[in-house]
C-alpha cells in the first residue's frame, strides 16, 4: 500500500462524516435547531481525525517529502492545500464557537453554525477531490520507493504514538455511530 492510498482511504471516512455534518447544518439552517451533542461529536472527529491525524500526516510528512522532490511550499498545489487546511480550521473554530453560543441561547448562533458547517462541507469535498485526483498522483510520480517507505513508517507513528494509542480506532467508532444515527451507515467506514 502506498502512503497516498492511506490518505485516500481516510478521505472516504472524512467524506462520510461530512455527509453527517451537512445534514446537521441543513437542519440548523431550515429548522433553526440542531443536536448540539452530535455537532460537538462531529467537531471532535474533525479536529482529531481529519485535522490532527490526516492533515498532520500531510503537513508534517507528505508535503515536506514532496518539497524535497522539488515542489514549492509557497506556490502551486502544496500552497493551495495548506491554505485550504487553514480555511477549514477557521470554519471549525467558528462552528465550535457557534455551538457554545447556541447552548447559551444566542439567537443568531444557529445560522452562524449552519453557514460554517455547510461552508466547511463544500470546502473539504472540493479539497479532497483535488488531493485525490491531482496532488496524490503527483506525489506517487515523484516520490521514490524509499520516500514511500519512510512515509508509511511515519504514518504508523502518527496513528499509534503521536495522536495516541487507539485514538484512530476511536474516531472510526465515533464516525460509525454518527453515520448509524443519521441513517448513512449503509456502506463500510474504510
Protein Blocks (a to p, Z undefined) as FASTA:
>chain_A
ZZklmmmmmmmmmmmmmmmmmmmmmmmmmnopacfklmmmmmmmmmmmmmmmmmmmmmmm
mmmmmmmnopafkgcjklmmmmmmmmmmmmmmmmmmmmmmmmnopaklmmmmmmmmmmmm
mmmmmmmmmmmmmmmmmmmmmpcfklmmmmmmmmmmmmmmmnoghklmmmmmmmmmmmmm
nopambccZZ
